[in-house]
Amino acid sequence: VVSATFDSPRVALGRIARGKGGLLNLKVGPPSAVQLDTTYLDDRIRISRGASRGVPFVFAATRVPEAGLWRSIHERSPLSARAAGRCLLVAGIFLAVGVRSWLSAKAALAAFALAAGLKLSLSTGGIVVEETEGDVAVSPSSGVL
């Protein structure tokens, strides 16, 4: 049994070439951990199952240069989902102030920014950790993805 720890999920928008890490780099959930039982291993592939629920994990070795682009995203400080949500709330308020008709495209954009900003500001992330008789099980929730 191997313990694997995962950093918070990230969403990066924009070019990640040349080590820039994306124009917008968001952290959208909490870190997580899982225990893995390896069921198959060779020079190219490792197949494991989550120890608590049996969820399969498949890891493959590669020499493709683009496979290392994740490093530039990981090295850049992320903007948290809550901070992004607050920015959207402020933008939504500024958009809503100048709305003359609530049936306009500007009103729809303001409503979207306000709704998305509220969701991100109040989000606890996309992973729920459940305690089950001494084991820790990690399961997806309906939070931000």
Secondary structure per residue as TSV (DSSP state, phi and psi in degrees):
chain	resnum	aa	ss	phi	psi
A	1	V	-	360.0	131.0
A	2	V	E	-117.6	137.2
A	3	S	E	-93.0	127.6
A	4	A	E	-115.4	130.3
A	5	T	E	-112.8	130.9
A	6	F	E	-113.6	135.1
A	7	D	-	-67.6	170.8
A	8	S	-	-57.6	141.4
A	9	P	-	-60.1	145.6
A	10	R	E	-123.9	146.8
A	11	V	E	-123.1	120.8
A	12	A	E	-118.0	129.4
A	13	L	E	-115.2	139.3
A	14	G	S	106.1	176.1
A	15	R	-	-66.9	134.1
A	16	I	-	-110.0	4.5
A	17	A	G	-67.0	159.3
A	18	R	G	60.0	26.8
A	19	G	G	71.1	21.5
A	20	K	-	-78.6	-28.1
A	21	G	-	80.3	16.6
A	22	G	-	88.6	150.3
A	23	L	S	-68.9	-43.5
A	24	L	E	-123.9	123.7
A	25	N	E	-123.8	108.5
A	26	L	E	-110.7	139.7
A	27	K	E	-98.8	122.7
A	28	V	-	-119.1	26.0
A	29	G	S	174.2	177.1
A	30	P	-	-83.9	162.9
A	31	P	-	-66.1	162.6
A	32	S	E	-143.3	166.7
A	33	A	E	-142.6	151.8
A	34	V	E	-148.6	150.5
A	35	Q	E	-102.0	133.2
A	36	L	E	-119.9	135.9
A	37	D	E	-101.7	118.6
A	38	T	E	-80.7	123.0
A	39	T	E	-103.0	-19.2
A	40	Y	E	-151.8	139.3
A	41	L	E	-150.5	130.0
A	42	D	-	-144.1	-166.2
A	43	D	S	-68.7	-21.9
A	44	R	S	-106.3	-30.0
A	45	I	E	-142.9	147.5
A	46	R	E	-129.6	126.3
A	47	I	E	-114.4	124.4
A	48	S	E	-129.6	162.6
A	49	R	E	-124.9	141.7
A	50	G	E	-61.5	132.2
A	51	A	T	-65.0	-32.0
A	52	S	T	-88.9	-36.0
A	53	R	T	-122.5	-5.9
A	54	G	-	76.7	18.5
A	55	V	-	-68.4	128.9
A	56	P	E	-76.7	143.2
A	57	F	E	-125.3	130.1
A	58	V	E	-121.2	122.5
A	59	F	E	-116.0	131.7
A	60	A	E	-124.9	138.2
A	61	A	-	-79.7	144.8
A	62	T	-	-148.2	155.8
A	63	R	-	-116.0	12.2
A	64	V	-	-67.9	126.7
A	65	P	G	-57.7	-34.7
A	66	E	G	-66.7	-17.0
A	67	A	G	-64.8	-19.2
A	68	G	G	-92.1	2.3
A	69	L	T	-64.5	-21.7
A	70	W	H	-59.7	-27.5
A	71	R	H	-60.5	-40.9
A	72	S	H	-66.9	-31.4
A	73	I	H	-71.3	-44.6
A	74	H	H	-66.0	-34.7
A	75	E	H	-75.7	-22.8
A	76	R	S	-81.8	136.0
A	77	S	-	-64.9	127.0
A	78	P	-	-84.4	158.8
A	79	L	E	-92.4	126.7
A	80	S	E	-70.4	158.7
A	81	A	H	-60.9	-37.2
A	82	R	H	-64.6	-42.5
A	83	A	H	-65.7	-41.5
A	84	A	H	-63.0	-39.1
A	85	G	H	-62.9	-41.3
A	86	R	H	-64.1	-39.1
A	87	C	H	-62.3	-43.1
A	88	L	H	-65.3	-38.2
A	89	L	H	-61.4	-45.2
A	90	V	H	-63.0	-45.3
A	91	A	H	-62.0	-41.4
A	92	G	H	-62.4	-39.4
A	93	I	H	-65.6	-45.4
A	94	F	H	-62.3	-39.2
A	95	L	H	-66.4	-41.4
A	96	A	H	-68.5	-30.4
A	97	V	H	-60.5	-39.1
A	98	G	T	-91.2	8.1
A	99	V	-	-75.6	127.7
A	100	R	S	-97.7	-32.6
A	101	S	-	-131.3	128.9
A	102	W	T	-76.0	3.9
A	103	L	T	-104.4	10.0
A	104	S	S	-89.6	166.4
A	105	A	H	-64.6	-35.9
A	106	K	H	-63.4	-38.7
A	107	A	H	-66.9	-40.2
A	108	A	H	-64.0	-41.3
A	109	L	H	-65.3	-41.2
A	110	A	H	-62.8	-43.3
A	111	A	H	-63.8	-42.1
A	112	F	H	-62.9	-47.1
A	113	A	H	-61.6	-41.0
A	114	L	H	-66.3	-44.6
A	115	A	H	-65.7	-46.8
A	116	A	H	-65.4	-40.2
A	117	G	H	-63.4	-40.9
A	118	L	H	-65.2	-44.4
A	119	K	H	-60.8	-48.3
A	120	L	H	-67.2	-37.3
A	121	S	H	-66.1	-32.9
A	122	L	H	-99.6	-2.6
A	123	S	-	-69.4	144.6
A	124	T	-	-104.8	2.1
A	125	G	-	109.5	177.7
A	126	G	S	-103.7	9.1
A	127	I	E	-127.4	134.4
A	128	V	E	-113.4	130.6
A	129	V	E	-101.9	121.9
A	130	E	E	-110.2	136.0
A	131	E	E	-88.7	127.6
A	132	T	E	-136.0	101.0
A	133	E	T	43.7	56.2
A	134	G	T	88.0	-23.3
A	135	D	E	-94.5	156.6
A	136	V	E	-109.2	124.8
A	137	A	E	-110.2	136.4
A	138	V	E	-109.1	125.9
A	139	S	E	-135.3	150.5
A	140	P	E	-71.7	152.3
A	141	S	-	-126.4	-171.6
A	142	S	S	-93.4	19.9
A	143	G	S	-73.8	-165.4
A	144	V	-	-66.0	136.4
A	145	L	-	-114.1	360.0
